[in-house]
Amino acid sequence: MPLHAISYAAKVWGVSVYTARRLLDGGFVKSVTVAGRRLISNDEIERVEREGAGKPRSRRGKRPHTTRGLSA
């Protein structure tokens, strides 16, 4: 079972390293600690990629921001 750094996983998922760390800290992604480094298994990287946990959410159907009550 190959293990990868968080930066590699972030690159595969198409997100920043900060976002990848948030996924780890939030419990969405499992990791192991080896010699003080948090590493992610190849299977876990593929699982998250399949499920799309790192993909941005769509804004479709959301109301646009308005400035109610303010006049120009």
Order of alpha helices (4+ residues) and beta strands (2+ residues): beta-alpha-alpha-beta-beta-alpha
